[in-house]
Amino acid sequence: MTKHQHQEGAVAIVGDGLLGLKGLSSVLSTTPNAIRTAMCRDRFPLKPLRLGNRLRWRVSDVRRYLAELGNDGAPEAEQGGGR
């Protein structure tokens, strides 16, 4: 699994590889539950890889997504769902 490091209150992605749900939620500054909810509602933009019964995300996909956001927008999973 890819390692993370904290830089000025943010999590930086180091290296290439795969991220688990906890790592992804740290990088996106959201909760694992928010990601799960967004995925169930087909509102999460990153498609996971299924390895057995575990989900993993490619670091390259996460980097691309963050670049598209311009690093100043909130990920969809964090924007909250309308009740």
C-alpha positions in Angstrom: 0.0 0.0 0.0 1.2 3.5 -0.7 2.6 5.5 2.2 1.3 9.0 3.2 3.0 11.9 4.8 1.6 14.9 6.5 2.6 18.3 5.1 1.2 21.5 6.6 -2.1 19.9 7.7 -2.6 18.1 4.4 -1.8 14.5 3.3 0.6 14.1 0.4 0.6 11.0 -1.8 4.1 9.5 -1.9 5.0 7.0 -4.7 2.8 5.0 -7.0 0.6 2.1 -6.2 -2.8 1.6 -4.6 -4.7 3.3 -1.8 -7.2 1.6 0.5 -10.4 3.3 1.8 -8.7 4.8 4.8 -5.8 6.2 2.8 -8.1 7.6 0.1 -10.3 9.3 2.7 -7.2 10.9 4.3 -6.0 12.2 0.9 -9.4 13.6 0.1 -10.0 15.0 3.6 -13.2 13.1 4.0 -14.5 10.1 5.9 -14.6 6.5 4.7 -18.3 6.5 5.2 -18.8 9.6 3.0 -16.9 7.7 0.2 -19.0 4.6 0.7 -22.2 6.6 0.6 -21.2 8.5 -2.6 -20.2 5.2 -4.2 -23.6 3.6 -3.4 -25.3 6.6 -4.9 -23.1 6.4 -8.1 -21.8 9.9 -7.2 -18.1 9.1 -6.5 -15.9 9.9 -9.5 -13.1 7.4 -8.8 -13.6 3.8 -9.8 -12.0 1.3 -7.4 -10.3 -1.9 -8.2 -11.7 -5.0 -6.4 -9.0 -7.2 -5.0 -10.8 -10.1 -3.4 -13.3 -8.4 -1.1 -11.3 -5.2 -0.8 -11.4 -2.0 -2.7 -8.3 -0.2 -3.8 -7.8 3.0 -5.8 -4.9 3.7 -8.2 -2.7 6.6 -6.9 -2.5 7.8 -10.5 -6.3 8.1 -10.7 -6.4 10.0 -7.4 -3.6 12.4 -8.5 -5.5 13.0 -11.8 -8.8 13.7 -9.9 -7.0 16.1 -7.5 -5.5 17.9 -10.5 -8.9 18.2 -12.2 -10.3 19.8 -9.0 -7.4 22.2 -9.0 -6.9 21.3 -5.3 -9.3 24.0 -4.2 -12.6 22.2 -4.7 -14.3 19.8 -2.3 -14.6 16.2 -3.5 -18.2 15.1 -4.3 -18.1 12.7 -1.4 -17.4 15.5 1.0 -20.1 17.9 -0.3 -22.7 15.9 1.7 -25.9 14.3 0.5 -29.2 16.0 0.5 -31.5 14.3 3.0 
